[in-house]
Every structure is written in C-alpha cells, then in structure tokens.
C-alpha cells in the first residue's frame, strides 16, 4: 500500500489517502486493481461521492475497515453492534451513520444522553 497526501475539492483541504496493492493472484472475476481509500472521511467530508475514490462515504468507511487501515482520524465509540451482536469499535461518520470495525455491518447511531463531567 502506498500513502499520499492530495487536495480534496469536496472538503477544500489536503487529505491522507492510501492506494491499496493490486491483487497478487488472478481471480476468476478480477475487476478492480488498486483502490483509493481516503483516511479522513467523516464530519468534514461534504460530498455524497468522494471525488478522489469515486465512492460514497459508506463505501469509503467499508474500505478502511476491510483493508485493516488505521482509524486514527475517525471518531469511534465502543458499542453493541446490531449486525454481529458483539461489543466492538463502531466508526461514526456522516449524519448519524456508523460501521462496525469487526464485521463491517452498518448501523444508525444517536446520543441518548450525556452526563456532566465531575
């Protein structure tokens, strides 16, 4: 995998990208070679379609999870995943959307309450 820093016109700033390696073997239906994965998809991303990776935020976060890339720049919470029914890291992005860091199942999220700090 190769890392790059490029300007994204959807969020009007430089972002960190990873270009995945090409498959090492010929599969029966290999359609894609390398994929562009934005490591900064999230609240500041304003586009419905990433101009760099040509996919929506749901697919971009799925690529991060599927490729085992670092989630340092993403907001995560520990919560019960409705898809795999385990307590895992859930990556929060967009308007109330989340994805499980283990099974890549999608979910909606909301804050039920907040407690004051002592």
trRosetta pair geometry for C-beta under 8 A, 3 or more apart (Angstrom, degrees):
i j d omega theta_ij theta_ji phi_ij phi_ji
1 18 5.2 2 178 -174 119 108
1 19 6.7 164 -159 77 66 48
1 20 5.6 -30 -108 -121 95 42
1 21 5.7 -84 -62 -31 57 84
1 67 7.7 108 -92 174 143 129
2 18 7.1 150 77 -157 41 57
2 19 4.8 -9 59 53 95 101
3 16 6.6 -14 -168 -170 105 95
3 17 6.9 153 -156 84 55 51
3 18 5.5 -30 -98 -99 69 70
3 19 7.9 -169 -81 16 22 72
4 16 7.6 152 83 -156 43 50
4 17 4.8 -18 64 64 90 102
4 18 7.8 164 21 -89 74 24
4 19 6.7 37 -1 -16 116 105
5 14 5.3 31 169 173 98 116
5 15 7.2 -179 -150 85 63 28
5 16 5.7 -30 -99 -97 76 58
5 17 7.3 169 -91 18 25 81
6 14 6.7 175 96 -146 18 74
6 15 6.5 -25 66 57 68 76
6 17 5.8 0 18 -1 108 131
6 52 6.3 136 87 -118 136 135
7 13 7.3 -141 -141 134 68 17
7 14 5.4 -49 -88 -90 58 64
7 15 7.8 102 -137 12 16 76
8 11 5.1 25 99 38 120 90
8 12 7.4 -59 91 -14 73 18
8 13 6.5 -5 50 64 91 55
8 14 7.4 124 6 -133 79 17
8 15 4.7 21 -16 1 126 124
8 38 7.2 57 -87 -124 143 136
8 40 8.0 -151 -1 74 152 121
8 45 7.9 -49 141 -117 151 83
8 50 7.8 -53 -143 -159 122 82
8 51 6.5 144 -156 54 76 106
8 52 5.9 -68 -107 -28 93 123
9 12 6.7 32 -154 -81 38 55
9 51 5.8 -18 49 49 94 163
10 45 6.3 24 117 -159 121 71
10 46 5.4 -167 165 59 82 81
10 47 3.5 -57 -146 -26 137 123
10 50 6.8 -110 9 -133 157 46
10 51 5.3 171 -33 -1 107 108
11 15 6.9 78 58 -56 129 124
11 40 7.7 -125 56 117 163 118
11 44 5.0 72 -151 138 131 91
11 45 5.3 -66 -63 -106 125 45
11 46 5.7 150 -90 5 65 89
11 47 7.5 -97 -42 -5 75 94
13 44 7.5 -23 33 152 133 137
15 38 5.6 4 140 -152 139 103
15 39 7.3 170 167 52 92 71
15 40 4.4 -133 -148 40 105 134
15 52 7.4 -141 67 -4 128 159
16 38 7.6 117 82 -161 53 57
16 39 4.5 -35 94 50 103 121
16 40 5.9 111 39 -29 80 107
16 73 7.2 164 44 -27 125 156
17 36 5.9 -20 -168 -168 125 89
17 37 6.6 141 -162 74 69 48
17 38 5.6 -38 -102 -100 80 54
17 39 6.7 -168 -97 0 24 87
17 52 6.3 -117 -96 153 138 145
17 53 7.9 -180 -135 -60 114 101
18 36 7.8 150 79 -158 45 44
18 37 4.7 -19 62 63 93 104
18 39 6.3 78 -13 -48 99 107
18 67 7.4 179 102 118 139 152
18 69 5.9 -162 21 -118 159 139
19 34 5.2 27 174 166 92 131
19 35 7.3 173 -152 81 53 36
19 36 5.8 -22 -101 -100 76 63
19 37 7.6 175 -86 19 26 77
20 34 5.3 173 70 -155 69 72
20 35 4.7 17 24 46 122 83
20 37 6.4 69 -39 -12 98 117
20 63 7.9 -121 -38 -175 134 109
20 67 5.9 -115 -100 -119 124 142
21 24 7.5 14 132 -53 122 86
21 34 6.8 -84 176 -107 7 94
22 33 4.6 -25 -119 -174 101 86
22 34 5.4 -60 -71 -57 71 82
23 26 7.6 120 109 -89 122 28
23 27 6.4 -60 165 -12 162 106
23 30 5.8 -122 38 -129 151 128
23 33 7.3 -115 10 -139 82 49
26 30 6.2 -104 -153 -6 56 141
27 30 4.4 124 48 -56 93 90
30 33 7.8 60 161 -82 108 55
32 35 6.2 34 157 -67 136 92
35 53 7.1 41 174 -148 81 104
35 63 6.1 -139 133 -144 141 134
35 67 7.9 -150 69 -61 125 139
36 52 5.5 -129 141 141 141 87
36 53 4.2 -151 90 -100 98 78
36 54 7.7 83 50 15 119 82
37 53 6.5 69 -91 -103 26 141
37 60 6.8 142 -147 -157 65 75
37 63 4.6 -152 -112 126 108 125
37 64 6.0 146 -177 -75 123 66
37 67 6.4 -102 -62 29 167 152
37 69 6.3 175 126 -27 147 163
38 41 5.0 104 94 -46 109 89
38 45 7.6 112 118 -96 147 135
38 50 5.8 -155 -4 -147 138 144
38 52 5.9 107 -67 70 112 129
38 53 5.7 -118 -17 -18 96 128
38 60 5.6 -13 45 -163 97 132
39 64 6.8 119 -116 -110 59 119
39 69 6.5 -125 -105 148 99 133
39 70 7.2 24 -147 73 126 83
39 72 7.9 14 170 52 118 85
39 73 5.5 93 141 34 90 135
40 44 7.2 -32 156 62 104 116
40 45 7.2 149 119 -57 76 104
40 73 5.1 -60 -102 138 67 149
41 45 5.1 -8 -145 -28 57 157
41 50 7.1 -59 -96 -84 112 128
41 57 5.4 158 -177 -136 122 82
41 60 4.5 139 -64 114 161 134
41 61 5.9 -129 92 -62 137 78
41 64 7.4 -144 34 -29 119 135
41 74 7.4 5 71 -96 71 109
41 93 6.1 20 127 -144 92 143
42 45 5.9 114 48 3 38 104
42 73 7.2 -144 -10 133 142 89
42 74 5.7 -174 -77 -122 127 72
42 75 6.6 119 -147 6 130 91
42 92 7.9 60 -139 101 96 66
42 93 5.0 -104 -115 -123 56 90
42 94 7.8 -118 -150 -34 33 48
43 75 7.5 46 -24 -5 111 128
43 93 7.4 -134 -45 -143 55 57
43 94 8.0 -157 -89 -64 46 17
45 50 7.3 -33 -159 -96 130 88
45 57 6.2 145 101 -95 141 114
45 93 7.9 6 40 -168 124 108
45 94 8.0 -48 73 -79 108 70
47 50 6.1 138 87 -88 129 35
47 51 6.4 -154 -94 -24 175 85
48 56 6.0 -27 167 -121 61 98
48 57 7.7 -80 -146 -7 37 95
49 54 6.7 1 174 -152 103 40
49 55 7.0 -151 -149 127 71 8
49 56 5.7 -50 -97 -81 56 65
50 53 4.3 14 98 46 134 92
50 54 6.5 -69 78 -16 81 17
50 55 5.7 0 32 58 110 57
50 56 7.2 170 -8 -107 83 13
50 57 7.4 125 -47 -71 99 53
50 60 5.6 96 -31 -70 145 137
51 54 7.5 26 -154 -72 21 57
53 60 5.9 117 74 -102 153 103
53 63 7.5 -143 -171 26 150 164
55 59 3.8 -95 165 89 127 134
55 60 5.6 160 90 -55 107 77
55 63 7.4 113 69 -24 154 131
56 59 5.3 93 57 15 71 100
56 60 7.0 -131 104 -8 35 94
57 60 5.5 -57 -141 37 33 113
57 61 6.3 29 163 -16 69 103
57 93 5.8 -164 169 138 122 127
57 94 5.1 138 108 -62 155 118
57 97 7.4 119 111 72 121 147
58 61 6.4 -60 -153 37 25 103
58 62 6.4 26 150 -19 62 110
58 94 7.8 -16 -60 -19 70 152
58 97 6.9 -86 -89 168 86 152
58 99 7.5 136 -149 -65 65 127
58 106 6.6 3 -147 -106 110 137
59 62 5.4 -55 -148 37 34 117
59 63 6.4 40 152 -25 66 101
60 63 5.7 -49 -152 29 33 113
60 64 6.9 36 149 -20 62 100
61 64 5.5 -47 -153 30 39 115
61 65 6.5 34 151 -14 67 104
61 74 7.5 112 -125 -125 100 150
61 91 5.7 180 -164 105 122 138
61 93 5.4 -158 -70 16 142 155
61 99 4.9 150 127 18 125 146
62 65 5.8 -57 -148 41 33 108
62 66 5.8 30 157 -18 69 112
62 99 6.4 -135 -76 -150 65 158
62 104 5.5 73 -136 -162 82 118
63 66 5.8 -54 -134 42 28 109
63 67 6.0 12 168 -5 64 114
63 69 7.9 17 127 9 72 131
64 67 6.5 -70 -144 46 19 98
64 69 4.7 -90 -152 58 68 116
64 71 6.5 102 152 -91 127 84
64 74 7.3 117 134 -32 164 149
64 91 7.5 133 86 -122 131 173
65 68 7.7 27 177 -70 31 35
65 69 7.9 -67 -50 37 18 81
65 71 7.9 29 -83 -74 69 122
65 91 7.0 -138 -65 1 112 142
65 99 6.1 -124 -30 128 149 125
65 100 7.6 89 -145 93 154 50
65 101 5.7 -151 -124 -136 107 49
65 104 4.8 158 107 -95 140 93
66 104 6.2 31 -64 -86 82 148
70 73 7.9 81 115 4 94 80
71 74 4.6 -60 -173 44 85 117
71 76 6.0 64 133 -47 134 131
71 89 7.4 147 72 138 158 140
71 91 6.0 -115 -149 -99 136 117
71 101 6.7 -72 -31 -113 159 125
74 91 5.1 -2 145 -149 140 105
74 92 7.5 159 167 52 91 58
74 93 6.8 -43 -149 -69 109 104
75 91 7.3 115 78 -161 53 57
75 92 4.5 -45 95 59 105 106
75 93 7.5 159 47 -69 93 58
76 89 4.7 1 -179 -174 132 102
76 90 6.4 152 -156 73 73 42
76 91 5.4 -37 -96 -97 86 54
76 92 6.7 175 -99 5 28 83
76 101 7.0 15 -132 -45 132 133
77 89 7.5 149 75 -152 26 57
77 90 5.5 -21 63 57 78 97
77 92 6.3 46 0 -33 101 119
77 98 7.9 -56 41 -127 102 138
77 109 7.7 137 42 -154 134 151
78 87 6.3 34 172 171 92 97
78 88 7.3 -152 -144 113 64 18
78 89 6.1 -41 -93 -93 62 55
78 90 7.5 139 -120 10 13 83
79 87 6.9 -141 125 -144 14 70
79 88 7.4 -33 65 62 54 56
79 90 4.8 -28 44 0 111 132
79 98 7.7 -5 57 163 141 162
79 109 7.5 129 49 -117 174 119
80 85 7.0 -4 -176 -152 95 43
80 86 7.4 -174 -144 101 60 19
80 87 5.5 -40 -87 -90 59 68
81 84 4.8 19 94 44 131 85
81 85 6.6 -83 79 -32 78 15
81 86 5.7 4 34 55 110 65
81 87 7.6 175 -2 -103 79 17
81 88 5.1 5 -31 32 121 115
81 90 6.6 168 -87 -81 82 103
81 100 4.1 43 -123 -99 136 131
81 102 7.1 -120 -27 48 162 107
81 103 6.4 135 149 33 156 118
81 105 5.8 107 177 61 115 124
81 107 6.9 -152 -149 -32 63 143
82 85 7.3 21 -153 -75 23 60
82 105 6.9 -143 72 131 69 134
82 107 5.2 130 25 -107 113 122
83 100 5.9 -125 45 -4 120 144
83 103 5.4 -156 104 97 121 137
83 105 2.5 -122 10 -148 162 168
83 106 7.5 83 -48 35 135 39
83 107 7.0 -128 -21 -56 96 102
84 88 7.1 41 66 -14 125 139
84 100 6.2 155 14 165 114 168
84 102 6.3 -85 41 92 163 115
84 103 4.0 159 -44 -22 130 151
84 105 6.0 -175 -19 -2 84 138
86 102 6.7 -34 74 61 132 154
86 103 7.9 127 33 -19 114 119
88 100 5.3 58 84 -157 141 94
88 101 5.7 -161 157 48 112 86
88 102 4.7 -108 -133 0 150 118
88 103 7.6 172 4 5 170 87
89 100 7.8 117 80 -160 52 52
89 101 4.1 3 78 14 99 141
89 102 7.6 120 42 -28 76 85
90 98 4.4 17 168 177 112 128
90 99 7.0 154 -160 70 68 28
90 100 5.9 -38 -105 -96 74 51
90 101 7.0 -137 -87 -13 22 87
90 107 6.8 -52 -144 52 130 128
90 109 6.8 140 134 -74 141 139
91 98 6.3 153 75 -157 47 68
91 99 5.0 -17 55 57 102 84
91 100 7.9 -152 14 -66 82 4
91 101 6.0 109 -30 -67 98 89
92 97 7.5 136 -157 84 52 49
92 98 5.2 -28 -97 -98 58 91
92 109 6.0 -80 -114 57 101 153
93 97 5.7 -39 75 81 72 97
93 98 7.2 137 22 -98 68 40
93 99 7.4 -7 22 4 113 100
94 97 4.3 14 65 30 119 117
96 108 5.4 13 147 -162 101 84
96 109 5.8 -164 -164 60 62 61
96 110 6.0 5 -136 -73 112 76
97 106 6.9 -27 -167 -164 99 99
97 107 7.6 140 -163 82 54 45
97 108 6.5 -47 -104 -111 49 52
97 109 7.1 59 158 17 4 90
98 106 7.3 141 82 -160 51 52
98 107 4.8 -27 70 70 100 92
98 108 7.1 106 19 -159 92 6
98 109 4.4 67 -24 -26 127 123
99 104 6.0 -6 178 -153 110 50
99 105 7.0 165 -154 80 63 35
99 106 5.5 -28 -100 -100 79 61
99 107 7.3 164 -89 21 30 76
100 103 4.8 10 96 49 136 81
100 104 6.1 -88 69 -32 83 10
100 105 4.6 25 15 45 125 81
100 106 8.0 -113 3 -59 81 22
100 107 7.1 72 -40 -6 88 115
111 114 6.5 12 167 -54 128 91
